[in-house]
Amino acid sequence: MGASDTIRILDGNTFVVSQDTGDIESTPSEPTGLFSIDTRFLSHWVLTVNGERLNALSYDDLQYYEARFFLVPGMATHYIDAKLSVIRERAVGGSFRETLTILNHDEKAVDLEIRMDAGSDFADLFQVKDEIVNKKGEIYTEVEPDRLRLGYRRGNFRRETVISSAGPARYDKNGFTYTVHLEPNGQWDTEIDVQTHAVGPGGRDLRMGLRAHGTERLALQHDLEEWIARAPKVNTEHEQLASTYKRSLIDLAALRFSPLSLGGQALPAAGLPWFMTMFGRDSILTCLQVLPFVPDLSKTTLRILAALQGTRFDDFRDEDPGRILHEMRYGETAAFEEQPHSPYYGSVDATPLFVVLLDEYEKWSGDVALVKELERECRAALRWIDDYADLAGNGYIWYERRNSDTGLENQCWKDSWDSISYRDGTLPPFPRATCEVQGYAYDAKVRAARLAREFWGDPGYADQLEREAAQLKERFNRDFWVEDGEYYALALDPDGRQCGTLSSNIGHLLWSGIVDDDRAERIADHLVGPRLFSGWGVRTLAEGEVRYNPIGYHNGTIWPFDNSFIAWGLRRYGFAEHAATIANGILDAATFFQGRLPEAFGGYRRELTKFPVEYPTACSPQAWSTGTPLLLLRTMLGLEPHEGHLAVDPMLPMGMGRIEVLDIPGRWGRVDAFARGRLDLQNLGD
């Protein structure tokens, strides 16, 4: 792989963003560093040889947790005659380790001064993202004979970076130095260990509960091999699909996040670099995507979110009893309540989706014990929908932040400030009720009725939930239907007026089942029509809307995760060809990203660009983008649990060739699924 831009390696709770030389030299426009638990533990990490900076020949992205950099001193014109080679090999896990190797290619011996400048601003991740690092505590440096200790303290909040070396080094407050004599064709190497510590009240290191295997590279490799071995095998004539599937499995392993103090259990973190923590919505939707392939993530996610479910009214955190968290942070700004993320509850979709995931997980796993274990939390989530989310008193889920300083304005998945608008482009007042959330609430009640009837021994409650779901579906199809466009409005304002823009949200309505059958075909046609479907995927906002922008974050870009649920919804209503059209576009786009779909990419028409246009600040890897190929595989093969067995009803795009998915886990044990592409997509979407 050639040297280029920033390089990222990660392992769940820890990640490094560096330049292509391996150096960390953070600037506001290029926020590199060693990050863990929402703190930057290294902001400066620069290697020199005899006072000279190094230049990159290439780097190897060995695994998600390790990389190797091949460097030489001097400018590009000197590369051909370089007398020294420098190799930096690093790995992250519970710590950060770097091996330095220097090779002397000269005919004579050389004396070298090898220097690593090191420093940390201990910036909170929110400060890094906002480009404002304003520390209110004390940054300190302690030089010891065998190590360098960088630290930050503010009351009981303390973070430390401890640097040591296997080889003899001279430490000072700005780094450490080696003096090396190398004979002709000689080699020198050493290993540098960087330990990060997060000290809380009582002096306890909060990181002690993290995965034990995270400190050893061999253990990480073994863990990855086991992770891949447990997942179903995908054999296909479509080579790009096979490589995309493997890339997704590896990235899912990388994004496993172990919340502090919760016993080392792992759930999917949202994405690198800004969202390496738990998000209720993101973790739930990712688990739904990957359930047929890595079901264990769902069980852990449900338990962790249940443990942190809201129990009180807290305006600062937008917390209510029964509400599922939106985001959890461990940095300084959360600890001192300068941000509400400890945890923050400002999303309206995570709570009904929690119920949806519990039911879907049971259908696949047969894990009745977990359904009974989480009955109280599930009932509390359903009460939240009825008692606390209905801000307008008309039976819908609404949102309006109660913390006007730091709370989210839009608390649906399209959470940017301008994502919800009227047709004329103006923004509606609050509270707002977006359409897809009503679909989630409908689905949650239908699914919870099954759980109540079959597992909780409460048929009366089941009947009540089914009546409420039917009533919700009836009024939703009345109030949200846009007559002159024949689709559902993006949202309602407090007066019940429609935000009648055409958006991708209508695809989520199919997935939830809230769409009346006689309207489903019109919705399906919109989704593969030219205004929404670009050829690569469904745009978040339709071309021609006032706020449409092909690189607008939620106003015209294509989000792979969004498309995966749209395809699943189309399949639910019997539109298998439409679903295959979308799957084909997204999987084609994946080939241009080396199998790693980003958070979002441009919504330009396919015939205009010939390749998907990158969105400049997209997270990559991102959990629900990583889960997208897996849900598309499920959708194309028509994999659905049915009466204790796995039903298979494939519909593949033409040219996809034969696909076989072996050892699909579930309550049936492990079974295989096979399919061959036969579908002609040429005229769909015209």
PEVENVEN-V442747 format. One record per residue. SS is DSSP state (h for helix, s for strand, l for the rest). OMEGA is omega in whole degrees, -180 to 180 (* if undefined). Layout:
BEGIN
SS_OMEGA ; SS_OMEGA
END
This chain:
BEGIN
l_-177 ; s_177 ; l_-179 ; l_-170 ; l_-178 ; l_-178 ; s_-177 ; s_170 ; s_-174 ; s_169 ; s_174 ; l_-174 ; l_-175 ; s_174 ; s_-180 ; s_171 ; s_-176 ; s_171 ; l_-176 ; l_172 ; l_-172 ; l_180 ; l_172 ; s_-178 ; s_-167 ; l_172 ; s_179 ; l_-178 ; l_-179 ; s_-172 ; l_178 ; l_177 ; s_169 ; s_-174 ; s_172 ; s_-179 ; l_172 ; l_178 ; s_174 ; s_-177 ; s_171 ; s_174 ; l_179 ; s_-177 ; s_-169 ; s_-179 ; s_173 ; s_175 ; s_-174 ; l_177 ; l_-175 ; s_175 ; s_-177 ; s_178 ; s_-173 ; s_166 ; s_179 ; s_172 ; s_176 ; s_173 ; s_-168 ; s_176 ; s_-179 ; l_-175 ; l_-179 ; s_178 ; s_179 ; s_-178 ; s_178 ; s_-169 ; s_172 ; s_173 ; s_171 ; l_-179 ; l_-174 ; h_-178 ; h_-178 ; h_-171 ; h_-173 ; h_-178 ; h_-176 ; l_179 ; l_179 ; s_168 ; s_179 ; s_179 ; s_174 ; s_177 ; s_-175 ; s_177 ; s_176 ; s_175 ; l_172 ; l_177 ; l_179 ; s_-178 ; s_180 ; s_175 ; s_176 ; s_176 ; s_178 ; s_-179 ; s_178 ; s_-180 ; l_-175 ; l_178 ; l_-180 ; l_180 ; l_179 ; s_173 ; s_-172 ; s_167 ; s_-176 ; s_-171 ; s_171 ; s_172 ; s_-176 ; s_177 ; s_179 ; l_172 ; l_180 ; l_-179 ; l_169 ; s_-177 ; h_176 ; h_179 ; h_178 ; h_-178 ; h_-178 ; h_178 ; l_177 ; l_179 ; l_-176 ; l_-175 ; l_-178 ; l_179 ; l_-175 ; s_171 ; s_-177 ; s_177 ; s_177 ; s_179 ; s_178 ; s_-177 ; l_-174 ; l_-179 ; s_176 ; s_-178 ; s_175 ; s_-175 ; s_177 ; s_178 ; s_174 ; s_-174 ; l_179 ; l_-179 ; s_180 ; s_176 ; s_-179 ; s_172 ; s_-177 ; s_-174 ; s_176 ; s_-176 ; s_176 ; l_179 ; l_-179 ; l_-179 ; l_175 ; s_-176 ; s_171 ; s_-172 ; l_-178 ; l_-180 ; s_-178 ; s_-171 ; s_172 ; s_170 ; s_-169 ; s_171 ; s_-177 ; s_175 ; l_176 ; l_-178 ; l_-179 ; l_-179 ; s_175 ; s_176 ; s_176 ; s_177 ; s_179 ; s_-179 ; s_178 ; s_179 ; s_178 ; s_-178 ; s_178 ; s_-173 ; s_180 ; l_178 ; h_-179 ; h_178 ; h_-178 ; l_177 ; s_-175 ; h_-176 ; h_-176 ; h_-178 ; h_-177 ; l_-175 ; l_-177 ; h_-175 ; h_-172 ; h_-176 ; h_-174 ; l_-177 ; h_180 ; h_178 ; h_176 ; h_179 ; h_178 ; h_179 ; h_179 ; h_179 ; h_178 ; h_179 ; h_-180 ; h_-179 ; h_-179 ; h_-178 ; l_176 ; l_177 ; s_178 ; s_174 ; s_-176 ; s_173 ; l_180 ; l_-171 ; h_-178 ; h_178 ; h_180 ; h_-180 ; h_177 ; h_178 ; h_-180 ; h_178 ; h_180 ; h_179 ; h_-179 ; h_-180 ; h_175 ; h_177 ; h_-179 ; h_-174 ; l_176 ; s_-174 ; s_-180 ; l_179 ; l_180 ; l_175 ; l_180 ; l_167 ; l_176 ; l_177 ; l_-175 ; l_172 ; s_-178 ; s_168 ; l_-172 ; l_-179 ; s_-179 ; l_6 ; l_-167 ; l_-167 ; s_178 ; l_178 ; l_-178 ; l_173 ; s_-178 ; h_-177 ; h_-175 ; h_-179 ; h_-179 ; h_-178 ; h_177 ; h_179 ; h_177 ; h_-180 ; h_-169 ; h_-175 ; l_-180 ; l_-172 ; l_179 ; l_-173 ; l_-176 ; h_179 ; h_-178 ; h_-178 ; h_180 ; h_-179 ; h_179 ; h_-179 ; h_-178 ; h_180 ; h_176 ; h_-179 ; h_-177 ; l_180 ; l_-179 ; l_-178 ; l_-173 ; l_174 ; l_-178 ; s_-176 ; l_-179 ; l_-177 ; l_-175 ; l_-176 ; s_171 ; l_172 ; l_177 ; l_-175 ; l_178 ; l_-174 ; l_173 ; l_-171 ; s_179 ; s_179 ; l_-176 ; l_-176 ; l_-176 ; h_-176 ; h_175 ; h_-178 ; h_-178 ; l_175 ; l_169 ; l_170 ; l_-176 ; l_-166 ; l_-176 ; s_-2 ; s_176 ; s_-173 ; l_-171 ; l_166 ; l_-178 ; l_-178 ; l_-176 ; h_-175 ; h_175 ; h_180 ; h_175 ; h_179 ; h_179 ; h_-179 ; h_180 ; h_180 ; h_-179 ; h_178 ; h_179 ; h_180 ; h_180 ; h_-169 ; h_-172 ; l_-176 ; l_-179 ; h_-178 ; h_-179 ; h_178 ; h_179 ; h_179 ; h_-175 ; l_180 ; h_-177 ; h_-179 ; h_179 ; h_177 ; h_179 ; h_178 ; h_179 ; h_175 ; h_178 ; h_-180 ; h_-175 ; h_-169 ; h_-172 ; l_-177 ; l_-177 ; l_-174 ; l_-178 ; l_177 ; l_-179 ; l_173 ; l_177 ; l_171 ; l_179 ; l_174 ; s_171 ; l_-176 ; l_178 ; l_176 ; l_-173 ; l_-178 ; l_-174 ; l_179 ; l_179 ; l_176 ; l_178 ; l_-173 ; l_170 ; l_-177 ; l_173 ; l_-167 ; l_173 ; l_-168 ; l_-173 ; l_-172 ; l_-178 ; l_-175 ; l_169 ; l_179 ; l_-178 ; l_177 ; l_178 ; l_-176 ; l_-179 ; l_174 ; l_178 ; l_0 ; l_179 ; s_177 ; s_-180 ; s_-170 ; h_-172 ; h_-179 ; h_177 ; h_175 ; h_178 ; h_-180 ; h_177 ; h_-178 ; h_-180 ; h_-179 ; h_178 ; h_-178 ; h_-180 ; h_176 ; h_177 ; h_-180 ; h_-179 ; h_-177 ; h_-172 ; h_-170 ; l_-178 ; l_178 ; l_-176 ; l_-178 ; h_177 ; h_177 ; h_178 ; h_179 ; h_179 ; h_-179 ; h_180 ; h_176 ; h_-179 ; h_179 ; h_180 ; h_178 ; h_178 ; h_-180 ; h_-179 ; h_-177 ; h_177 ; h_-179 ; h_174 ; h_-169 ; h_-175 ; l_-176 ; s_178 ; s_-173 ; l_-174 ; l_177 ; l_-177 ; l_172 ; s_-179 ; s_179 ; l_178 ; l_-176 ; s_169 ; s_174 ; l_-175 ; l_179 ; l_180 ; l_178 ; l_-177 ; s_162 ; s_-164 ; l_177 ; l_178 ; l_-173 ; s_178 ; l_-178 ; h_-179 ; h_177 ; h_177 ; h_179 ; h_175 ; h_-179 ; h_-177 ; h_180 ; l_-176 ; l_-178 ; l_173 ; l_-175 ; h_-176 ; h_177 ; h_-172 ; h_-178 ; h_179 ; h_177 ; h_180 ; h_-180 ; h_176 ; h_-173 ; h_176 ; l_177 ; l_-172 ; l_-180 ; l_-179 ; l_-173 ; s_-175 ; l_-169 ; l_173 ; l_-177 ; l_180 ; s_179 ; s_177 ; l_177 ; s_-174 ; l_173 ; l_-179 ; l_174 ; l_-173 ; l_-178 ; l_-180 ; l_176 ; l_-175 ; l_173 ; l_171 ; l_-168 ; l_176 ; l_-174 ; l_176 ; l_174 ; l_176 ; s_177 ; l_-179 ; h_-179 ; h_179 ; h_-179 ; h_-179 ; h_179 ; h_175 ; h_179 ; h_178 ; h_178 ; h_177 ; h_179 ; h_-179 ; h_-178 ; l_174 ; l_-179 ; l_-175 ; h_-179 ; h_177 ; h_179 ; h_179 ; h_177 ; h_-179 ; h_179 ; h_-179 ; h_-180 ; h_-178 ; h_-180 ; h_173 ; h_179 ; h_-178 ; h_-179 ; h_179 ; l_178 ; l_-180 ; l_176 ; l_-180 ; l_-180 ; l_179 ; l_177 ; l_-178 ; l_171 ; s_-170 ; l_-179 ; l_180 ; l_177 ; l_-174 ; h_-179 ; h_180 ; h_-171 ; h_-178 ; l_175 ; l_-180 ; l_-177 ; l_-177 ; s_171 ; l_-164 ; l_-176 ; l_-178 ; l_173 ; l_176 ; l_-2 ; l_176 ; s_-167 ; h_-173 ; h_167 ; h_176 ; h_179 ; l_-175 ; h_-179 ; h_-179 ; h_177 ; h_177 ; h_175 ; h_178 ; h_-176 ; h_-179 ; h_180 ; h_-180 ; l_-178 ; l_178 ; s_174 ; s_-176 ; s_176 ; l_176 ; l_179 ; s_177 ; s_176 ; s_179 ; l_-178 ; l_-169 ; l_171 ; l_-175 ; l_173 ; s_173 ; l_179 ; l_179 ; l_179 ; l_-177 ; s_174 ; s_170 ; s_177 ; s_-172 ; s_175 ; s_176 ; s_-174 ; s_177 ; s_-179 ; l_179 ; l_-173 ; s_175 ; s_-179 ; s_-179 ; s_176 ; s_-177 ; s_177 ; s_174 ; s_-179 ; l_179 ; l_-167 ; s_176 ; l_-176 ; l_-168 ; l_-173 ; l_-180 ; l_177 ; l_179 ; l_*
END
